[in-house]
Amino acid sequence: MASRPRIHIHTSALKREFDEADILHALNNAIRTFEDDDGLTMVIGAACNPTLIEVGYVLRDDGSLFVIHTMKARTKYLKRFQKPR
């Protein structure tokens, strides 16, 4: 069984209304993951309440996650869930 990566949370990820428990809950219960060209991975998941949040992290050389961004999920990510009509 593979072990989970270590998660480090930078203070910049805590400057909005979401705390460490919300970040960990969203990461552990990810609904969708997007990789940006700049090396940032964005995860969409629920905070401890049902609010969908986006959590941005970079993968370190040692395999750990360094979370640098958290906020309520923006439309540009939520649109990716919609099916074309």
N, CA, C and O atoms as a GROMACS GRO file, in nm:
protein
  340
    1MET      N    1   0.085  -0.118   0.000
    1MET     CA    2   0.000   0.000   0.000
    1MET      C    3   0.089   0.124   0.000
    1MET      O    4   0.179   0.137   0.083
    2ALA      N    5   0.064   0.214  -0.094
    2ALA     CA    6   0.144   0.336  -0.104
    2ALA      C    7   0.108   0.434   0.008
    2ALA      O    8  -0.008   0.448   0.046
    3SER      N    9   0.210   0.500   0.059
    3SER     CA   10   0.184   0.598   0.165
    3SER      C   11   0.140   0.730   0.103
    3SER      O   12   0.172   0.760  -0.012
    4ARG      N   13   0.067   0.807   0.180
    4ARG     CA   14   0.022   0.938   0.133
    4ARG      C   15   0.138   1.035   0.141
    4ARG      O   16   0.224   1.024   0.228
    5PRO      N   17   0.141   1.131   0.049
    5PRO     CA   18   0.249   1.230   0.054
    5PRO      C   19   0.231   1.323   0.174
    5PRO      O   20   0.120   1.346   0.220
    6ARG      N   21   0.342   1.374   0.223
    6ARG     CA   22   0.336   1.475   0.329
    6ARG      C   23   0.279   1.602   0.269
    6ARG      O   24   0.302   1.633   0.152
    7ILE      N   25   0.206   1.675   0.350
    7ILE     CA   26   0.142   1.799   0.304
    7ILE      C   27   0.190   1.913   0.393
    7ILE      O   28   0.176   1.909   0.515
    8HIS      N   29   0.246   2.015   0.329
    8HIS     CA   30   0.289   2.137   0.398
    8HIS      C   31   0.196   2.248   0.351
    8HIS      O   32   0.172   2.262   0.231
    9ILE      N   33   0.145   2.327   0.444
    9ILE     CA   34   0.052   2.434   0.410
    9ILE      C   35   0.117   2.568   0.442
    9ILE      O   36   0.146   2.598   0.558
   10HIS      N   37   0.138   2.648   0.338
   10HIS     CA   38   0.197   2.781   0.355
   10HIS      C   39   0.090   2.876   0.410
   10HIS      O   40  -0.029   2.856   0.386
   11THR      N   41   0.133   2.977   0.482
   11THR     CA   42   0.039   3.074   0.539
   11THR      C   43  -0.044   3.144   0.432
   11THR      O   44  -0.155   3.189   0.460
   12SER      N   45   0.008   3.155   0.310
   12SER     CA   46  -0.068   3.219   0.202
   12SER      C   47  -0.196   3.143   0.172
   12SER      O   48  -0.293   3.201   0.124
   13ALA      N   49  -0.198   3.012   0.198
   13ALA     CA   50  -0.317   2.931   0.174
   13ALA      C   51  -0.422   2.947   0.283
   13ALA      O   52  -0.534   2.900   0.270
   14LEU      N   53  -0.384   3.015   0.392
   14LEU     CA   54  -0.475   3.030   0.505
   14LEU      C   55  -0.528   3.171   0.520
   14LEU      O   56  -0.589   3.203   0.622
   15LYS      N   57  -0.505   3.256   0.422
   15LYS     CA   58  -0.543   3.397   0.438
   15LYS      C   59  -0.690   3.424   0.409
   15LYS      O   60  -0.737   3.535   0.434
   16ARG      N   61  -0.762   3.328   0.360
   16ARG     CA   62  -0.906   3.345   0.339
   16ARG      C   63  -0.980   3.271   0.449
   16ARG      O   64  -0.922   3.238   0.552
   17GLU      N   65  -1.107   3.244   0.428
   17GLU     CA   66  -1.192   3.188   0.534
   17GLU      C   67  -1.171   3.040   0.563
   17GLU      O   68  -1.235   2.986   0.653
   18PHE      N   69  -1.084   2.973   0.489
   18PHE     CA   70  -1.068   2.829   0.504
   18PHE      C   71  -0.943   2.796   0.585
   18PHE      O   72  -0.841   2.863   0.575
   19ASP      N   73  -0.954   2.691   0.668
   19ASP     CA   74  -0.844   2.655   0.754
   19ASP      C   75  -0.780   2.523   0.711
   19ASP      O   76  -0.816   2.464   0.609
   20GLU      N   77  -0.684   2.479   0.790
   20GLU     CA   78  -0.608   2.357   0.758
   20GLU      C   79  -0.699   2.235   0.743
   20GLU      O   80  -0.678   2.153   0.654
   21ALA      N   81  -0.798   2.223   0.828
   21ALA     CA   82  -0.891   2.109   0.821
   21ALA      C   83  -0.967   2.110   0.688
   21ALA      O   84  -0.988   2.005   0.628
   22ASP      N   85  -1.010   2.230   0.643
   22ASP     CA   86  -1.080   2.240   0.515
   22ASP      C   87  -0.989   2.199   0.399
   22ASP      O   88  -1.032   2.129   0.308
   23ILE      N   89  -0.865   2.244   0.403
   23ILE     CA   90  -0.769   2.212   0.298
   23ILE      C   91  -0.745   2.061   0.290
   23ILE      O   92  -0.750   2.002   0.182
   24LEU      N   93  -0.720   2.000   0.404
   24LEU     CA   94  -0.696   1.856   0.408
   24LEU      C   95  -0.819   1.777   0.364
   24LEU      O   96  -0.806   1.676   0.294
   25HIS      N   97  -0.936   1.822   0.403
   25HIS     CA   98  -1.060   1.755   0.362
   25HIS      C   99  -1.076   1.760   0.210
   25HIS      O  100  -1.109   1.660   0.147
   26ALA      N  101  -1.052   1.877   0.152
   26ALA     CA  102  -1.064   1.891   0.006
   26ALA      C  103  -0.962   1.804  -0.067
   26ALA      O  104  -0.995   1.740  -0.167
   27LEU      N  105  -0.838   1.802  -0.017
   27LEU     CA  106  -0.735   1.720  -0.082
   27LEU      C  107  -0.766   1.570  -0.071
   27LEU      O  108  -0.747   1.496  -0.167
   28ASN      N  109  -0.813   1.528   0.044
   28ASN     CA  110  -0.842   1.386   0.066
   28ASN      C  111  -0.970   1.340  -0.002
   28ASN      O  112  -0.993   1.220  -0.017
   29ASN      N  113  -1.054   1.434  -0.042
   29ASN     CA  114  -1.182   1.403  -0.106
   29ASN      C  115  -1.197   1.481  -0.236
   29ASN      O  116  -1.303   1.537  -0.264
   30ALA      N  117  -1.092   1.484  -0.313
   30ALA     CA  118  -1.090   1.562  -0.437
   30ALA      C  119  -1.197   1.514  -0.534
   30ALA      O  120  -1.217   1.394  -0.554
   31ILE      N  121  -1.264   1.612  -0.595
   31ILE     CA  122  -1.363   1.582  -0.698
   31ILE      C  123  -1.297   1.587  -0.836
   31ILE      O  124  -1.327   1.507  -0.924
   32ARG      N  125  -1.206   1.682  -0.851
   32ARG     CA  126  -1.138   1.701  -0.980
   32ARG      C  127  -1.002   1.763  -0.957
   32ARG      O  128  -0.984   1.842  -0.863
   33THR      N  129  -0.905   1.730  -1.039
   33THR     CA  130  -0.770   1.785  -1.031
   33THR      C  131  -0.731   1.837  -1.168
   33THR      O  132  -0.752   1.771  -1.270
   34PHE      N  133  -0.672   1.957  -1.169
   34PHE     CA  134  -0.626   2.019  -1.293
   34PHE      C  135  -0.480   2.057  -1.277
   34PHE      O  136  -0.441   2.110  -1.172
   35GLU      N  137  -0.398   2.030  -1.378
   35GLU     CA  138  -0.258   2.071  -1.376
   35GLU      C  139  -0.240   2.189  -1.469
   35GLU      O  140  -0.274   2.183  -1.587
   36ASP      N  141  -0.186   2.298  -1.415
   36ASP     CA  142  -0.158   2.417  -1.495
   36ASP      C  143  -0.019   2.407  -1.556
   36ASP      O  144   0.064   2.328  -1.511
   37ASP      N  145   0.006   2.488  -1.657
   37ASP     CA  146   0.135   2.488  -1.726
   37ASP      C  147   0.250   2.536  -1.638
   37ASP      O  148   0.365   2.503  -1.663
   38ASP      N  149   0.218   2.612  -1.534
   38ASP     CA  150   0.323   2.668  -1.448
   38ASP      C  151   0.365   2.576  -1.334
   38ASP      O  152   0.437   2.618  -1.243
   39GLY      N  153   0.321   2.451  -1.336
   39GLY     CA  154   0.360   2.356  -1.233
   39GLY      C  155   0.268   2.353  -1.112
   39GLY      O  156   0.294   2.279  -1.017
   40LEU      N  157   0.162   2.432  -1.115
   40LEU     CA  158   0.066   2.436  -1.005
   40LEU      C  159  -0.044   2.335  -1.033
   40LEU      O  160  -0.099   2.330  -1.143
   41THR      N  161  -0.077   2.255  -0.934
   41THR     CA  162  -0.188   2.162  -0.944
   41THR      C  163  -0.304   2.218  -0.864
   41THR      O  164  -0.288   2.254  -0.747
   42MET      N  165  -0.421   2.226  -0.926
   42MET     CA  166  -0.541   2.276  -0.860
   42MET      C  167  -0.635   2.159  -0.835
   42MET      O  168  -0.665   2.081  -0.924
   43VAL      N  169  -0.680   2.150  -0.712
   43VAL     CA  170  -0.774   2.047  -0.671
   43VAL      C  171  -0.906   2.114  -0.635
   43VAL      O  172  -0.908   2.214  -0.563
   44ILE      N  173  -1.015   2.059  -0.685
   44ILE     CA  174  -1.148   2.104  -0.645
   44ILE      C  175  -1.204   1.997  -0.552
   44ILE      O  176  -1.209   1.879  -0.587
   45GLY      N  177  -1.247   2.040  -0.435
   45GLY     CA  178  -1.304   1.949  -0.338
   45GLY      C  179  -1.384   2.027  -0.237
   45GLY      O  180  -1.382   2.150  -0.236
   46ALA      N  181  -1.455   1.956  -0.152
   46ALA     CA  182  -1.538   2.022  -0.051
   46ALA      C  183  -1.456   2.052   0.074
   46ALA      O  184  -1.372   1.973   0.117
   47ALA      N  185  -1.484   2.169   0.131
   47ALA     CA  186  -1.430   2.200   0.264
   47ALA      C  187  -1.505   2.111   0.363
   47ALA      O  188  -1.585   2.027   0.322
   48CYS      N  189  -1.481   2.128   0.490
   48CYS     CA  190  -1.551   2.047   0.591
   48CYS      C  191  -1.702   2.070   0.586
   48CYS      O  192  -1.779   1.982   0.621
   49ASN      N  193  -1.743   2.189   0.541
   49ASN     CA  194  -1.884   2.212   0.511
   49ASN      C  195  -1.901   2.184   0.362
   49ASN      O  196  -1.801   2.149   0.298
   50PRO      N  197  -2.018   2.195   0.304
   50PRO     CA  198  -2.032   2.158   0.162
   50PRO      C  199  -1.980   2.260   0.060
   50PRO      O  200  -2.008   2.245  -0.059
   51THR      N  201  -1.907   2.362   0.103
   51THR     CA  202  -1.854   2.461   0.011
   51THR      C  203  -1.745   2.401  -0.077
   51THR      O  204  -1.651   2.340  -0.026
   52LEU      N  205  -1.758   2.417  -0.209
   52LEU     CA  206  -1.652   2.370  -0.299
   52LEU      C  207  -1.538   2.472  -0.297
   52LEU      O  208  -1.561   2.592  -0.314
   53ILE      N  209  -1.417   2.422  -0.276
   53ILE     CA  210  -1.300   2.510  -0.274
   53ILE      C  211  -1.196   2.460  -0.374
   53ILE      O  212  -1.197   2.344  -0.415
   54GLU      N  213  -1.107   2.551  -0.411
   54GLU     CA  214  -0.992   2.515  -0.493
   54GLU      C  215  -0.868   2.524  -0.406
   54GLU      O  216  -0.849   2.621  -0.333
   55VAL      N  217  -0.786   2.424  -0.416
   55VAL     CA  218  -0.661   2.418  -0.340
   55VAL      C  219  -0.549   2.403  -0.441
   55VAL      O  220  -0.548   2.309  -0.521
   56GLY      N  221  -0.453   2.496  -0.437
   56GLY     CA  222  -0.341   2.491  -0.530
   56GLY      C  223  -0.214   2.449  -0.458
   56GLY      O  224  -0.182   2.499  -0.351
   57TYR      N  225  -0.142   2.356  -0.519
   57TYR     CA  226  -0.017   2.310  -0.459
   57TYR      C  227   0.088   2.284  -0.567
   57TYR      O  228   0.057   2.264  -0.684
   58VAL      N  229   0.213   2.284  -0.522
   58VAL     CA  230   0.323   2.240  -0.606
   58VAL      C  231   0.380   2.113  -0.546
   58VAL      O  232   0.380   2.096  -0.424
   59LEU      N  233   0.427   2.026  -0.630
   59LEU     CA  234   0.488   1.902  -0.586
   59LEU      C  235   0.638   1.926  -0.566
   59LEU      O  236   0.707   1.967  -0.659
   60ARG      N  237   0.685   1.900  -0.447
   60ARG     CA  238   0.828   1.919  -0.417
   60ARG      C  239   0.909   1.800  -0.465
   60ARG      O  240   0.855   1.694  -0.495
   61ASP      N  241   1.040   1.820  -0.471
   61ASP     CA  242   1.130   1.713  -0.515
   61ASP      C  243   1.123   1.590  -0.426
   61ASP      O  244   1.146   1.478  -0.473
   62ASP      N  245   1.092   1.610  -0.298
   62ASP     CA  246   1.084   1.496  -0.205
   62ASP      C  247   0.950   1.425  -0.209
   62ASP      O  248   0.927   1.331  -0.132
   63GLY      N  249   0.860   1.469  -0.300
   63GLY     CA  250   0.729   1.406  -0.316
   63GLY      C  251   0.620   1.466  -0.229
   63GLY      O  252   0.504   1.425  -0.240
   64SER      N  253   0.654   1.561  -0.144
   64SER     CA  254   0.552   1.623  -0.060
   64SER      C  255   0.477   1.732  -0.137
   64SER      O  256   0.525   1.783  -0.238
   65LEU      N  257   0.359   1.766  -0.088
   65LEU     CA  258   0.278   1.871  -0.148
   65LEU      C  259   0.297   1.999  -0.068
   65LEU      O  260   0.296   1.997   0.055
   66PHE      N  261   0.315   2.110  -0.138
   66PHE     CA  262   0.330   2.241  -0.075
   66PHE      C  263   0.211   2.325  -0.118
   66PHE      O  264   0.208   2.378  -0.229
   67VAL      N  265   0.113   2.337  -0.028
   67VAL     CA  266  -0.011   2.408  -0.058
   67VAL      C  267   0.013   2.558  -0.044
   67VAL      O  268   0.057   2.606   0.060
   68ILE      N  269  -0.018   2.632  -0.152
   68ILE     CA  270   0.007   2.776  -0.150
   68ILE      C  271  -0.119   2.859  -0.177
   68ILE      O  272  -0.114   2.981  -0.170
   69HIS      N  273  -0.231   2.793  -0.208
   69HIS     CA  274  -0.350   2.867  -0.249
   69HIS      C  275  -0.476   2.793  -0.206
   69HIS      O  276  -0.486   2.672  -0.223
   70THR      N  277  -0.572   2.866  -0.149
   70THR     CA  278  -0.703   2.812  -0.117
   70THR      C  279  -0.806   2.924  -0.126
   70THR      O  280  -0.785   3.034  -0.074
   71MET      N  281  -0.917   2.896  -0.191
   71MET     CA  282  -1.028   2.990  -0.194
   71MET      C  283  -1.152   2.917  -0.243
   71MET      O  284  -1.145   2.804  -0.290
   72LYS      N  285  -1.267   2.984  -0.231
   72LYS     CA  286  -1.390   2.928  -0.284
   72LYS      C  287  -1.369   2.903  -0.434
   72LYS      O  288  -1.312   2.987  -0.504
   73ALA      N  289  -1.416   2.789  -0.481
   73ALA     CA  290  -1.394   2.751  -0.621
   73ALA      C  291  -1.451   2.855  -0.716
   73ALA      O  292  -1.567   2.895  -0.705
   74ARG      N  293  -1.368   2.898  -0.810
   74ARG     CA  294  -1.408   2.998  -0.909
   74ARG      C  295  -1.480   2.935  -1.028
   74ARG      O  296  -1.467   2.816  -1.055
   75THR      N  297  -1.555   3.017  -1.096
   75THR     CA  298  -1.633   2.973  -1.211
   75THR      C  299  -1.546   2.907  -1.317
   75THR      O  300  -1.588   2.809  -1.379
   76LYS      N  301  -1.426   2.960  -1.339
   76LYS     CA  302  -1.342   2.904  -1.447
   76LYS      C  303  -1.308   2.757  -1.423
   76LYS      O  304  -1.284   2.684  -1.519
   77TYR      N  305  -1.306   2.713  -1.298
   77TYR     CA  306  -1.285   2.570  -1.270
   77TYR      C  307  -1.417   2.494  -1.268
   77TYR      O  308  -1.424   2.381  -1.315
   78LEU      N  309  -1.520   2.556  -1.214
   78LEU     CA  310  -1.649   2.489  -1.206
   78LEU      C  311  -1.709   2.465  -1.345
   78LEU      O  312  -1.782   2.368  -1.364
   79LYS      N  313  -1.680   2.551  -1.442
   79LYS     CA  314  -1.729   2.534  -1.579
   79LYS      C  315  -1.677   2.404  -1.641
   79LYS      O  316  -1.742   2.346  -1.728
   80ARG      N  317  -1.564   2.361  -1.595
   80ARG     CA  318  -1.506   2.238  -1.652
   80ARG      C  319  -1.586   2.114  -1.614
   80ARG      O  320  -1.566   2.007  -1.672
   81PHE      N  321  -1.677   2.127  -1.517
   81PHE     CA  322  -1.763   2.015  -1.478
   81PHE      C  323  -1.884   2.002  -1.570
   81PHE      O  324  -1.944   1.895  -1.581
   82GLN      N  325  -1.920   2.112  -1.636
   82GLN     CA  326  -2.042   2.113  -1.719
   82GLN      C  327  -2.020   2.035  -1.848
   82GLN      O  328  -1.913   2.041  -1.909
   83LYS      N  329  -2.121   1.964  -1.886
   83LYS     CA  330  -2.115   1.890  -2.012
   83LYS      C  331  -2.162   1.981  -2.125
   83LYS      O  332  -2.255   2.059  -2.107
   84PRO      N  333  -2.098   1.973  -2.243
   84PRO     CA  334  -2.146   2.053  -2.356
   84PRO      C  335  -2.284   2.008  -2.398
   84PRO      O  336  -2.317   1.889  -2.392
   85ARG      N  337  -2.366   2.103  -2.442
   85ARG     CA  338  -2.502   2.070  -2.486
   85ARG      C  339  -2.510   2.056  -2.635
   85ARG      O  340  -2.617   2.028  -2.688
   0.00000   0.00000   0.00000
